[in-house]
Amino acid sequence: MRMTAARTAILETLLEAKGPLSLEEIQHQATERGGSPDYTTVFRLMLVLEKLGIAQKLNLHQSCSYYELLDPARHYDHLVCRQCGTVTQIENDCPVARAEKRIASVYGFTQLTHQLEFYGICPTCRPVTG
């Protein structure tokens, strides 16, 4: 795969992201870096990164898909705002990690993984109470 300015800008965007990004957000931020990728370029590169296990697509019951780079040493769970759609990575240890190990052991599964999302209203959208 040839490393073009657009692909480089996409990868830099993903490396500096503080959380999952939609394809549109990736395209916009990569364009701000001077890469000017079109939507198809972003989509195709994300498919490649996903196949290689470098990125993951999140199924957050949203109207669009979100992507994030993977660090093999970390596990990723998320908070999703039901009002504005903001997605935030949870920095704490996964609350179901022990259960996952126990389930894998009981049922004989290996390489068991999961995605955990919590849905609520973020601080920005929360109504102010007086």
C-alpha positions in Angstrom: 0.0 0.0 0.0 1.4 3.3 -1.1 1.6 6.0 1.7 -0.1 9.1 0.2 -0.6 12.4 1.9 -4.2 11.5 2.5 -3.5 8.2 4.1 -0.8 9.7 6.3 -3.2 12.4 7.4 -5.8 9.8 8.3 -3.4 7.8 10.3 -2.1 10.9 12.2 -5.8 11.8 12.9 -6.4 8.3 14.4 -3.2 8.3 16.4 -4.0 11.7 18.0 -7.8 10.9 18.6 -8.9 11.0 22.2 -11.8 8.6 21.4 -13.6 6.9 18.6 -14.3 8.9 15.5 -16.9 8.6 12.7 -15.8 8.4 9.1 -16.9 12.0 8.6 -14.9 13.1 11.6 -11.8 11.3 10.4 -12.2 12.8 6.9 -12.7 16.3 8.3 -9.7 16.2 10.7 -7.5 14.6 8.1 -8.4 17.4 5.6 -7.5 20.0 8.3 -4.0 18.3 8.3 -3.7 18.9 4.6 -4.3 15.4 3.5 -7.6 16.1 1.6 -8.9 12.5 1.6 -12.3 11.8 0.1 -14.9 9.7 2.0 -14.1 6.6 -0.1 -10.4 6.8 0.8 -11.2 7.0 4.5 -13.7 4.2 4.3 -11.3 1.9 2.4 -8.4 2.6 4.7 -10.5 1.9 7.7 -11.6 -1.5 6.2 -7.9 -2.4 5.7 -6.9 -1.3 9.2 -9.9 -3.3 10.6 -8.9 -6.5 8.7 -5.3 -6.1 10.0 -6.6 -5.8 13.6 -5.1 -2.3 13.9 -8.5 -0.6 14.2 -12.0 -1.6 15.3 -15.4 -0.6 14.2 -17.8 0.1 17.0 -21.5 -0.8 16.8 -23.0 1.9 19.0 -26.6 1.8 17.7 -25.9 5.2 16.1 -26.7 6.3 12.5 -23.0 6.1 11.6 -20.1 3.8 12.5 -17.2 4.9 14.7 -13.6 3.7 14.5 -10.7 3.7 16.8 -7.1 2.4 16.7 -6.4 -0.6 18.9 -3.7 -1.0 21.5 -3.2 -4.8 22.2 -2.4 -4.0 25.8 -5.7 -2.2 26.4 -9.4 -3.0 26.4 -11.9 -0.4 25.2 -15.4 0.2 26.7 -17.4 3.3 26.0 -20.0 5.8 27.2 -22.5 7.1 24.6 -24.7 10.2 25.1 -28.2 9.4 24.0 -28.8 13.1 23.2 -25.8 14.4 21.2 -24.2 11.0 20.3 -20.8 11.9 21.9 -18.7 8.7 22.4 -16.2 8.6 25.3 -13.7 5.9 26.1 -13.9 4.6 29.6 -10.4 4.8 31.2 -11.1 2.5 34.2 -10.5 -1.2 34.2 -13.2 -3.2 32.5 -15.9 -4.1 34.9 -16.6 -7.5 33.3 -13.0 -8.7 32.7 -13.2 -11.3 35.4 -16.6 -12.5 34.2 -15.2 -12.8 30.6 -12.4 -15.1 31.8 -14.8 -17.2 33.8 -17.2 -17.5 30.8 -14.3 -18.5 28.5 -13.2 -21.1 31.0 -16.7 -22.6 31.6 -17.6 -22.8 27.9 -14.1 -23.6 26.5 -13.8 -20.5 24.4 -10.4 -19.0 23.6 -9.6 -15.4 22.5 -12.9 -14.3 23.9 -13.6 -10.5 23.5 -16.5 -8.2 24.1 -17.6 -4.6 23.6 -19.4 -2.8 26.5 -21.3 0.4 26.0 -23.1 2.5 28.6 -25.8 4.9 27.4 -26.8 8.0 29.2 -26.8 11.8 29.1 -23.4 13.5 29.0 -22.6 16.6 31.3 -23.0 19.0 28.3 -26.5 17.8 27.5 -27.6 17.2 31.1 -30.3 19.8 32.1 -29.2 22.3 34.7 -31.1 21.9 37.9 -31.3 24.8 40.3 
